[in-house]
Amino acid sequence: MKQSNICPKCQSSDVIRIPAFKGTSTSSLIQLTKWGTKFTFFERYICTSCGFIEHYAILDEKGWQKWLDEQKETGSLDSNFV
């Protein structure tokens, strides 16, 4: 939906973007570590016809890049933490 603005579920073009809220709320944060010490933000794309939602991490955030680099260095990208 992010690129095409078309819902993959119902093919509707009634898609809205909800930008990441970077305030004090945790509603737009993705926890990257088991203990919640690293986060990154995400934005949402919502189909207003069927309610399908996609979430996209904002990959240019410093927290995301630092975490990703650490995971690559230690070979820990295939973790069982969900």
JONOR-V926055 format. One record per residue. OMEGA is omega in radians with two decimals (* if undefined). D_CENTER is the distance of its C-alpha to the mean C-alpha in whole Angstrom. Layout:
omega:OMEGA d_center:D_CENTER
omega:OMEGA d_center:D_CENTER
This chain:
omega:-3.08 d_center:13
omega:-3.09 d_center:12
omega:-3.00 d_center:15
omega:-3.04 d_center:17
omega:3.10 d_center:17
omega:3.12 d_center:18
omega:-3.14 d_center:17
omega:-3.11 d_center:18
omega:-3.05 d_center:19
omega:3.12 d_center:22
omega:3.11 d_center:22
omega:3.05 d_center:22
omega:3.11 d_center:21
omega:-3.08 d_center:20
omega:3.07 d_center:17
omega:3.11 d_center:15
omega:3.04 d_center:13
omega:-3.10 d_center:12
omega:3.11 d_center:11
omega:3.05 d_center:9
omega:-3.05 d_center:12
omega:3.11 d_center:13
omega:-3.08 d_center:16
omega:3.13 d_center:17
omega:3.10 d_center:15
omega:-3.06 d_center:13
omega:3.14 d_center:11
omega:-3.13 d_center:8
omega:3.00 d_center:8
omega:3.11 d_center:7
omega:-3.09 d_center:10
omega:-3.09 d_center:11
omega:-3.11 d_center:14
omega:-3.07 d_center:17
omega:3.06 d_center:18
omega:-3.12 d_center:16
omega:3.11 d_center:17
omega:-3.12 d_center:14
omega:2.88 d_center:10
omega:-3.10 d_center:8
omega:3.03 d_center:6
omega:3.04 d_center:4
omega:-3.08 d_center:6
omega:2.97 d_center:7
omega:-3.03 d_center:10
omega:3.03 d_center:13
omega:-3.12 d_center:16
omega:3.08 d_center:19
omega:-3.06 d_center:22
omega:3.12 d_center:20
omega:3.12 d_center:17
omega:-3.09 d_center:15
omega:2.97 d_center:11
omega:3.11 d_center:8
omega:3.12 d_center:5
omega:3.06 d_center:3
omega:3.08 d_center:3
omega:-2.95 d_center:6
omega:3.14 d_center:8
omega:3.07 d_center:12
omega:-3.12 d_center:11
omega:-3.13 d_center:14
omega:3.13 d_center:13
omega:-3.09 d_center:10
omega:3.13 d_center:13
omega:3.13 d_center:16
omega:-3.13 d_center:14
omega:3.12 d_center:14
omega:3.11 d_center:17
omega:3.14 d_center:19
omega:3.11 d_center:18
omega:-3.14 d_center:19
omega:-3.08 d_center:22
omega:-3.12 d_center:23
omega:-3.04 d_center:22
omega:-3.08 d_center:20
omega:3.14 d_center:17
omega:-3.07 d_center:18
omega:3.11 d_center:18
omega:3.10 d_center:18
omega:3.12 d_center:16
omega:* d_center:13
